[in-house]
Amino acid sequence: MYPVKFAPVPMQRIWGGHGLKSMFGVKTDEPIGEYWVVSGHPNGMSVVSEGPLAGKSLNELTDLYPNAYLGKSPQPRFPLLIKFLEAEDDLSVQIHPDDTYAQAFEGDFGKTEAWYVLDAKPDGKVNYGHTFPNRETYEQAVREGRVKDYLSYRSVEKGDLVFVPARTLHALLAGTKVLEIQQTSDVTYRVYDWDRVDEHGVGRELHVNKAADVLDYEQSAPAVERVWIRNEDNFQHARLVECPYFTIESIVTDNPFALTHGHAGNPDVLIVVEGTGELRAVVDGQAQALSLKPGDAVLIPGTLEVYDVLPQSQMTIVRTYY
C-alpha cells in the first residue's frame, strides 16, 4: 500500500472566514470555519482524491487494509481527526468530555486536541482554562450571565502549539488560524457564545449541565515543551507534544530528508503548512510520488519502511502519529 491524499471536507460555520478557501479550492460565499483533511468520522468522512484508491473512504481503507492504514489503534476506526480552522469571529466557549464520559453518554470517544497556530493577530490570544473553583460557582455564573468573568486566556503566535486535553474549557478567538489534531470525535459542549443571537433573537444551544459534569475544577495547564530531534541552520525537527492519543512534530527545511515511522507499524500523517515539494516511496519495488502543497495531508501506510520528502522550496511540515 502507498501514501494517499484526501479531498478536504469544508464545514460552514458562523464564525468562519474566507482566507483559506483558495488553498482548498472552495468557491462559496458562505463562511467556512473548518476543513476536515483526514477524518474517519461519519460527520465528515475523508475520501481518497487521486490514484488507484480514489473514491474510497478512509474507513474503507482501514477495513480493507488494516495493517497499512490503521495499525494498532485505540479506536476501531482511524483514531485521529485533522482539520484546518479559520476563526474570523470568536468561537463559542466550549469543552469536550474524556473517553469515559463520552462513551457512557454520547456513544462516541472523548476529545483531546492540539492546535498548531498557522496565523494570529499581533495581539492574538485564545481562551484557555478558567477560574471556577467549583461546580456551584460555575452554575451560578451561568445563571447570572457572568461566565466570561471567569475565563482565562493565553497569547498565541504563528508556530505555537497549544495542547488542549479533554475537560479543558477553551475557545479560538477572532483572527486565528490553526491546524487542529484531535481524537476522532465530534462531541462538543457549548458553555457560552458571547451573547450572540440570530435574526430572531435566539442564541445557539448551550450544554451547561453536561459541561458542568466534565469541567475540571482543579485543572492546571499541562507543561508542553518543544524537544529538538535535530536543530541545524537548514533543518529543524522538533517534537511539539506527546500524549496517550497522539504525538505531533514539526519539520522546517528546504533540504531533502527521509523518515521512518514515528511508531513502528502504525501510519504517519504529514500535513503541509508551507512550501511545496514531493513525497516519494518505493512500494512493491515501484517508485511512487505525490506532489505536496499547503493544505495537503498525506496518510503514510505503516507497512512502508521509509519514505522521502523532496522540498522545492522551504517547507513547514507537521507530522503526527499514534
C-alpha positions in Angstrom: 0.0 0.0 0.0 1.2 3.5 -0.8 0.7 7.1 0.6 -2.7 8.7 -0.1 -4.2 12.2 0.0 -7.9 13.0 0.6 -10.3 15.6 -0.7 -10.9 18.3 2.0 -14.4 18.4 3.6 -15.3 22.1 4.1 -17.7 22.9 7.0 -19.7 26.1 7.1 -19.5 27.9 10.5 -21.0 31.2 11.6 -17.5 32.2 13.0 -15.7 31.0 9.8 -13.9 33.1 7.2 -12.7 33.2 3.6 -8.9 33.3 3.8 -8.3 29.5 3.4 -10.7 29.0 0.6 -8.2 29.4 -2.2 -5.8 26.9 -0.6 -8.5 24.3 -0.6 -10.2 25.3 -3.9 -13.5 26.1 -2.2 -15.9 28.5 -4.0 -18.8 29.7 -1.9 -19.8 33.0 -0.4 -20.6 31.3 2.9 -18.0 31.5 5.7 -16.0 28.3 6.1 -14.7 27.6 9.6 -13.3 24.1 9.2 -11.7 21.9 6.5 -11.5 18.3 7.6 -8.5 16.9 5.8 -8.2 13.5 7.5 -11.4 12.1 9.0 -12.9 8.7 9.7 -15.8 10.2 11.5 -19.3 9.8 9.8 -20.0 13.6 10.2 -17.3 14.3 7.7 -15.7 11.3 6.1 -12.5 11.6 4.1 -12.3 10.2 0.6 -9.1 9.5 -1.4 -8.7 12.2 -4.0 -6.3 10.5 -6.5 -4.6 7.3 -7.5 -5.9 3.7 -7.8 -7.7 4.1 -4.5 -9.5 7.3 -5.5 -13.1 7.4 -4.3 -12.6 5.1 -1.3 -13.3 6.4 2.1 -10.8 6.4 4.9 -13.0 3.8 6.7 -12.9 1.6 3.6 -9.1 1.8 3.6 -8.9 0.8 7.3 -11.3 -2.0 6.7 -9.7 -3.4 3.6 -6.0 -2.8 4.6 -5.9 -2.5 8.4 -2.2 -3.4 8.6 -1.3 -0.5 6.3 -3.7 2.3 7.3 -4.8 1.5 10.8 -2.2 -0.5 12.7 -2.7 -0.7 16.4 -5.3 1.9 17.0 -7.1 2.9 20.3 -10.3 3.1 18.3 -11.8 0.6 15.8 -11.7 3.4 13.2 -8.8 5.8 12.3 -8.3 7.5 15.7 -7.1 11.0 14.5 -9.3 13.7 13.0 -7.2 16.5 11.4 -8.6 19.9 10.4 -7.6 23.4 9.4 -9.7 26.0 11.2 -10.2 29.7 10.4 -11.8 31.9 13.0 -12.9 35.3 11.6 -15.1 35.6 14.7 -14.8 34.2 18.2 -15.8 30.5 18.6 -18.1 29.6 21.5 -16.5 28.8 24.8 -16.7 25.0 24.9 -15.4 21.8 26.5 -15.1 18.2 25.4 -15.6 15.1 27.5 -13.0 12.4 28.1 -13.4 8.9 26.8 -15.2 7.6 29.9 -17.9 10.2 29.8 -18.3 10.3 26.1 -18.7 6.6 25.7 -21.2 6.5 28.6 -23.4 9.3 27.4 -22.7 10.1 23.8 -21.8 6.8 22.1 -18.6 8.4 20.9 -15.0 8.9 22.1 -13.6 11.8 24.1 -11.7 14.6 22.5 -8.2 15.7 23.5 -6.9 18.0 20.8 -3.9 20.3 20.0 -3.6 23.4 17.8 -0.6 24.3 15.7 -1.0 28.0 15.1 -0.9 28.9 11.5 -1.6 32.6 11.9 -2.7 35.0 14.6 -3.2 38.8 15.1 -0.3 40.7 16.6 -2.1 40.6 20.0 -3.6 37.2 19.3 -5.0 35.2 22.2 -7.2 32.2 22.9 -9.5 31.3 25.8 -7.7 28.6 27.7 -8.9 27.4 31.1 -11.0 29.1 33.8 -11.0 30.2 37.4 -14.2 28.5 38.6 -13.3 27.0 42.0 -16.2 24.5 42.0 -19.4 23.5 40.2 -21.6 25.7 42.3 -19.7 28.8 41.2 -19.9 27.7 37.6 -23.6 27.2 37.7 -24.2 30.5 39.5 -22.1 32.3 36.8 -24.2 30.7 34.1 -27.5 31.8 35.8 -26.2 35.3 36.2 -24.6 35.6 32.7 -21.1 36.1 34.1 -19.2 33.1 32.6 -16.8 35.4 30.8 -15.7 36.9 34.1 -14.1 33.5 34.9 -12.3 32.9 31.6 -8.6 32.6 31.4 -6.5 33.5 28.3 -3.1 32.9 26.7 -1.3 34.7 24.0 -0.6 32.8 20.7 1.6 33.5 17.7 2.5 31.7 14.5 4.2 28.4 15.1 2.9 27.9 18.7 1.5 24.6 19.8 -1.5 24.7 22.2 -2.3 21.4 23.9 -6.0 21.1 24.9 -6.7 17.9 27.0 -10.3 16.8 27.3 -12.2 18.6 30.1 -10.4 21.9 29.3 -12.5 25.0 28.8 -11.3 26.7 25.6 -12.2 28.8 22.6 -10.4 30.0 19.5 -10.8 33.8 19.1 -11.1 36.0 16.1 -8.1 36.4 13.8 -6.7 32.9 14.5 -6.0 30.1 12.0 -4.9 26.7 13.3 -4.2 23.2 12.3 -6.1 21.0 14.7 -5.2 17.4 15.5 -7.6 15.6 17.8 -9.0 12.3 18.8 -11.7 11.1 16.3 -14.8 12.5 18.0 -17.4 15.2 17.3 -18.7 15.8 20.9 -18.7 19.4 22.0 -20.5 21.0 24.9 -21.0 24.7 24.4 -20.9 26.8 27.6 -21.0 30.4 26.4 -21.5 32.1 23.0 -20.6 35.7 23.7 -24.3 36.6 23.9 -24.7 36.1 20.1 -28.3 35.8 18.7 -29.7 35.2 15.3 -32.1 37.4 13.4 -34.9 36.1 15.6 -33.1 36.9 18.8 -32.4 33.3 19.5 -29.0 32.1 20.7 -27.3 28.8 19.8 -27.9 25.8 22.1 -25.8 25.6 25.2 -24.9 22.4 27.1 -24.3 23.8 30.5 -25.2 20.7 32.5 -23.1 18.3 30.6 -20.3 20.8 30.6 -20.6 21.1 34.4 -20.3 17.3 34.6 -17.0 17.2 32.7 -15.3 20.5 33.7 -12.1 20.0 35.6 -12.3 22.4 38.5 -8.7 21.7 39.6 -7.2 21.9 36.2 -3.7 23.4 35.6 -2.3 23.9 32.2 -0.1 20.8 31.3 3.5 21.5 30.6 4.3 21.4 26.8 8.0 21.6 26.0 9.5 21.6 22.5 12.0 18.8 22.2 14.6 19.1 19.5 15.2 16.0 17.4 17.5 17.8 15.1 18.3 21.6 15.2 20.6 22.9 12.5 20.6 26.0 10.3 18.8 24.3 7.4 16.9 21.6 9.2 14.7 22.0 12.3 12.9 18.9 13.5 11.1 19.1 16.9 8.7 17.1 18.9 5.9 19.6 20.0 3.7 17.4 22.2 3.3 13.7 23.1 0.2 12.3 24.9 -1.6 9.0 25.0 -3.6 9.8 21.9 -1.0 11.4 19.5 2.5 12.8 19.0 3.0 15.9 17.0 6.2 17.0 15.4 7.3 19.9 13.1 9.9 19.9 10.4 11.2 23.1 8.7 13.7 22.7 5.9 14.5 23.1 2.2 16.7 20.0 2.1 15.6 16.5 1.1 15.1 14.1 4.0 14.0 10.6 4.8 11.7 9.4 7.6 10.9 6.1 9.3 7.6 5.9 11.1 7.1 7.6 14.4 5.5 4.5 15.8 6.7 1.3 14.0 3.8 -0.5 12.3 1.4 2.4 12.6 0.7 5.0 9.9 2.1 8.6 9.9 0.2 11.7 8.7 2.2 14.5 7.1 0.4 17.9 6.8 1.9 20.6 4.7 1.7 24.0 6.3 4.1 26.0 4.0 6.1 25.3 0.8 5.9 22.8 -2.0 7.7 19.5 -2.7 7.2 15.9 -3.4 6.9 12.7 -1.4 8.5 9.6 -2.7 8.3 6.0 -1.6 9.0 2.6 -3.0 6.0 0.3 -3.0 6.4 -3.4 -4.1 9.6 -2.4 -5.9 7.9 0.5 -7.8 8.7 4.2 -7.1 5.6 6.2 -6.1 5.5 10.0 -6.0 2.9 12.5 -4.6 3.1 16.3 -5.1 2.9 18.3 -1.9 1.4 21.8 -1.4 0.0 23.8 1.5 -3.2 22.1 2.9 -2.2 18.6 1.8 -2.5 15.8 4.4 -0.8 12.6 3.4 -1.6 9.3 5.1 1.6 7.1 5.1 0.8 3.4 5.5 2.6 1.7 8.4 3.8 -1.0 6.1 6.3 1.3 4.4 9.8 1.1 6.0 10.9 4.6 4.9 9.7 7.5 2.8 11.4 10.6 1.4 10.4 14.3 1.1 12.0 16.4 -1.5 11.2 20.2 -0.9 11.1 22.5 -3.9 11.2 25.5 -1.5 11.4 25.8 2.2 8.7 23.7 3.7 7.0 23.6 7.1 5.5 20.1 7.7 3.6 18.8 10.7 3.9 15.1 11.3 1.5 13.2 13.7 1.2 9.6 14.7 -0.2 7.4 17.5 
